[in-house]
Amino acid sequence: MAYAPPSPVDLAKVFESGQYSDLTIVCRETVFPVHQAIVCSQSTFFQEVVEKDFVTGLSDIIDLSDFDHDSEDISRMLSFLYNSQYPYPAGSLAVHVNLYAMGDIFNLPRLSKYAKSKFKDSLTRISDQKAFLRLIPRIYNSTPEPDRGLRDAAVWNARVNYDYYMNNLECKDAFHKVLQILSSRLSGYLNVLDQVGSLGLTRKSAQDFDPQTGDGVLEITKIASLLAENQSF
């Protein structure tokens, strides 16, 4: 009888079934039976929690209910650990923003990288620019200040669609509110305008902003120039 090699393990089905689980993750009312070999090998956050619980003799239960993420996002994160991808509704930028931030919280750089690629891809097909604008504060507030991951892509999209915002009343109002929020993060926008002028940077340089290679200076340049154009708010 010919030798038949074993079939590869379908980790997605292992996650769905919870079979042979040796760790439980809880988020409010939802319980996720998971496997230490899968979860802890990819996240030092979970590794450290499990090792601490082993030393202290606590049960193999990790409660994430106090974190600012719902059970659906926790499920997506765990699904990624098993399947290197996560399910999401078409056109939902918010999911990618949430999962990107979770990659930082739970020390999962692969998750952040994947969420970033999906966020950028979704930006090219977004139909609701107003929803995008409302999402910008979350992009800035959910990650550490030096993290440029989603911010550069968001700024690029805002620059590309600037004329559309100015010609759409609802988007224009939302855009002004976003500018107010972002300007509060800078060290006084008048000082920024002075800096922009002294550097000789122009609106054209902001228009050419590339999210793949851009940096914080161009972001400040663009925000400052837009503030200067919209002082009426």
Summary of the structure (lengths in Angstrom):
residues: 233
radius of gyration: 21.9
end to end distance: 79.9
largest distance: 82.4
contacts: 647
relative contact order: 0.08
helix: 59%
strand: 6%
